[in-house]
Amino acid sequence: MSYDVVVVGGGPAGLNAALVSGRQRREVLLLDSGEPRNAPAAEMHMFLSRDGASPAELRRIGREQLAAYPSVEIREALVVTAAEEENGFTLTLSDGTTVTGRKLVLATGQVDVLDQVEGVGELFGRGVYHCPFCHGWETRGMTIAVLGRELPQIMQALYIADRFSDDVVVCTDGHAVPEQAAGRLAAAGIAVDETPVSRIEGKEGELRLVMTDGRVLERQAVYHRAPTRQHSALAEQLGCEMLPDGCIRVNEFQRTSVPGVYAAGDAARLEVLPDALTFVITGAADGARAAVWLDQELFREDAGLGG
Ligand SMILES: Cc1cc2nc3c(=O)[nH]c(=O)nc-3n(C[C@H](O)[C@H](O)[C@H](O)COP(=O)(O)OP(=O)(O)OC[C@H]3O[C@@H](n4cnc5c(N)ncnc54)[C@H](O)[C@@H]3O)c2cc1C
């Protein structure tokens, strides 16, 4: 059987794409390998009606609600390859089976690369955070360290000091901050510690940054804006145009540069934005947009109305 739509990724973006498509009576297959980006976090925020719910709960409710739509099938599966065919796309799963669909939604997300400082991987989302929109409120009034010396981390430290904490230290991992940035940090009352951090230990709310010179910096929260990478190589395999930051380039319709391939959520962004907007609610909105426009594309194709 060939599906109208194959959605790869069962996070908020993929689940919402499947929901909107299923409600339009499209034959939908959702394939998910079960490793969402926010899995380490106990709570998610900024999603109206679900503020403070666990990420797993949102996914559970999403799947439960999809069960009401008989044309939506969900499979736990890792997609390893994707290729364009004459009338759509063929995906190969890790067990060797193949599936085909007329349109494809890549909602495969991003992965945070957390190998810079020992201990960060274990504490990520539980004491070490990446984003003050997601966790700023929860860390208000805390003693905070920000890891990094580049402009994005300096901006993050200034932002946190402006909004959430009057005790912020920037840990620059052995590097001096540029003179101009140093002036801005000093003016905001932010301390700079240039000694490399050898590891972070402790637990949520009680962290110890162990420096290479043996000193220990005690902090209640750490912000670490880690590099990210695509969770899957499918977009590149299909030849989708990528932006310099590694996101899949999409337009206002969530269309990639490859006809028939849509992308939604953290994996993709509009070029016009200065940065990726990687939130649960915006991912779900992207999924809805992709589903609406691909539905219209299918409808026009079948009615002979042109693209
Ligand atoms: C620690 C942490 C806390 C966060 N807290 C918040 C918060 O409070 N509020 C908020 O709005 N945002 C938060 N975020 C951001 C949020 O996690 C993302 O914006 C959101 O998960 C993006 O949804 P998505 O559907 O694009 O991707 P994801 O939720 O990452 O889902 C992608 C899915 O695709 C699957 N997948 C990937 N490749 C394949 C493949 N080849 N085959 C099959 N399946 C595949 C993955 O297993 C995964 O299940 C947080 C992020 C982190 C890291």
The ligand as an SDF file (V2000), in Angstrom:
LIG
                    3D

 53 58  0  0  0  0  0  0  0  0999 V2000
   16.0560   19.7680   27.6730 C   0  0  0  0  0  0  0  0  0  0  0  0
   15.0670   20.4330   26.7820 C   0  0  0  0  0  0  0  0  0  0  0  0
   13.9430   21.0300   27.3170 C   0  0  0  0  0  0  0  0  0  0  0  0
   13.0300   21.6560   26.4850 C   0  0  0  0  0  0  0  0  0  0  0  0
   11.9490   22.2870   27.0450 N   0  0  0  0  0  0  0  0  0  0  0  0
   11.0570   22.8830   26.2430 C   0  0  0  0  0  0  0  0  0  0  0  0
    9.9460   23.5550   26.8180 C   0  0  0  0  0  0  0  0  0  0  0  0
    9.7820   23.6280   28.0340 O   0  0  0  0  0  0  0  0  0  0  0  0
    9.0610   24.1490   25.9610 N   0  0  0  0  0  0  0  0  0  0  0  0
    9.2230   24.1170   24.6180 C   0  0  0  0  0  0  0  0  0  0  0  0
    8.3780   24.6530   23.9160 O   0  0  0  0  0  0  0  0  0  0  0  0
   10.2860   23.5020   24.0490 N   0  0  0  0  0  0  0  0  0  0  0  0
   11.1920   22.8850   24.8340 C   0  0  0  0  0  0  0  0  0  0  0  0
   12.2720   22.2650   24.2800 N   0  0  0  0  0  0  0  0  0  0  0  0
   12.3720   22.2230   22.8000 C   0  0  0  0  0  0  0  0  0  0  0  0
   11.5240   21.0520   22.2800 C   0  0  0  0  0  0  0  0  0  0  0  0
   12.0270   19.8490   22.7890 O   0  0  0  0  0  0  0  0  0  0  0  0
   11.5330   21.0060   20.7650 C   0  0  0  0  0  0  0  0  0  0  0  0
   11.2410   22.2760   20.2230 O   0  0  0  0  0  0  0  0  0  0  0  0
   10.4950   19.9990   20.2600 C   0  0  0  0  0  0  0  0  0  0  0  0
   10.7270   18.7350   20.8010 O   0  0  0  0  0  0  0  0  0  0  0  0
   10.5220   19.9450   18.7270 C   0  0  0  0  0  0  0  0  0  0  0  0
    9.5890   19.0120   18.2780 O   0  0  0  0  0  0  0  0  0  0  0  0
    9.8870   18.1580   16.9750 P   0  0  0  0  0  0  0  0  0  0  0  0
    8.6450   17.3750   16.7560 O   0  0  0  0  0  0  0  0  0  0  0  0
   10.4220   19.0110   15.9050 O   0  0  0  0  0  0  0  0  0  0  0  0
   11.1090   17.1780   17.3790 O   0  0  0  0  0  0  0  0  0  0  0  0
   11.2290   16.0590   18.5270 P   0  0  0  0  0  0  0  0  0  0  0  0
   10.3070   16.3230   19.6490 O   0  0  0  0  0  0  0  0  0  0  0  0
   12.6850   15.9470   18.8210 O   0  0  0  0  0  0  0  0  0  0  0  0
   10.7240   14.7200   17.8020 O   0  0  0  0  0  0  0  0  0  0  0  0
   11.4290   14.1950   16.7020 C   0  0  0  0  0  0  0  0  0  0  0  0
   11.0950   12.7140   16.6350 C   0  0  0  0  0  0  0  0  0  0  0  0
   11.5990   12.2050   15.4000 O   0  0  0  0  0  0  0  0  0  0  0  0
   12.1530   10.9240   15.6420 C   0  0  0  0  0  0  0  0  0  0  0  0
   13.0930   10.6130   14.5800 N   0  0  0  0  0  0  0  0  0  0  0  0
   14.2490   11.2510   14.2590 C   0  0  0  0  0  0  0  0  0  0  0  0
   14.8370   10.6670   13.2240 N   0  0  0  0  0  0  0  0  0  0  0  0
   14.0510    9.6250   12.8790 C   0  0  0  0  0  0  0  0  0  0  0  0
   14.1290    8.6250   11.8710 C   0  0  0  0  0  0  0  0  0  0  0  0
   15.1570    8.5830   11.0120 N   0  0  0  0  0  0  0  0  0  0  0  0
   13.1500    7.6870   11.8030 N   0  0  0  0  0  0  0  0  0  0  0  0
   12.0810    7.7220   12.6530 C   0  0  0  0  0  0  0  0  0  0  0  0
   11.9630    8.6580   13.6260 N   0  0  0  0  0  0  0  0  0  0  0  0
   12.9340    9.5890   13.7270 C   0  0  0  0  0  0  0  0  0  0  0  0
   12.7990   11.0700   17.0130 C   0  0  0  0  0  0  0  0  0  0  0  0
   13.0220    9.8100   17.6280 O   0  0  0  0  0  0  0  0  0  0  0  0
   11.7450   11.9050   17.7440 C   0  0  0  0  0  0  0  0  0  0  0  0
   10.7940   11.0920   18.3840 O   0  0  0  0  0  0  0  0  0  0  0  0
   13.2160   21.6590   25.0850 C   0  0  0  0  0  0  0  0  0  0  0  0
   14.3640   21.0640   24.5390 C   0  0  0  0  0  0  0  0  0  0  0  0
   15.2890   20.4680   25.3740 C   0  0  0  0  0  0  0  0  0  0  0  0
   16.5240   19.8590   24.7790 C   0  0  0  0  0  0  0  0  0  0  0  0
  1  2  1  0
  2  3  1  0
  2 52  2  0
  3  4  2  0
  4  5  1  0
  4 50  1  0
  5  6  2  0
  6  7  1  0
  6 13  1  0
  7  8  2  0
  7  9  1  0
  9 10  1  0
 10 11  2  0
 10 12  1  0
 12 13  2  0
 13 14  1  0
 14 15  1  0
 14 50  1  0
 15 16  1  0
 16 17  1  0
 16 18  1  0
 18 19  1  0
 18 20  1  0
 20 21  1  0
 20 22  1  0
 22 23  1  0
 23 24  1  0
 24 25  2  0
 24 26  1  0
 24 27  1  0
 27 28  1  0
 28 29  2  0
 28 30  1  0
 28 31  1  0
 31 32  1  0
 32 33  1  0
 33 34  1  0
 33 48  1  0
 34 35  1  0
 35 36  1  0
 35 46  1  0
 36 37  1  0
 36 45  1  0
 37 38  2  0
 38 39  1  0
 39 40  1  0
 39 45  2  0
 40 41  1  0
 40 42  2  0
 42 43  1  0
 43 44  2  0
 44 45  1  0
 46 47  1  0
 46 48  1  0
 48 49  1  0
 50 51  2  0
 51 52  1  0
 52 53  1  0
M  END
$$$$
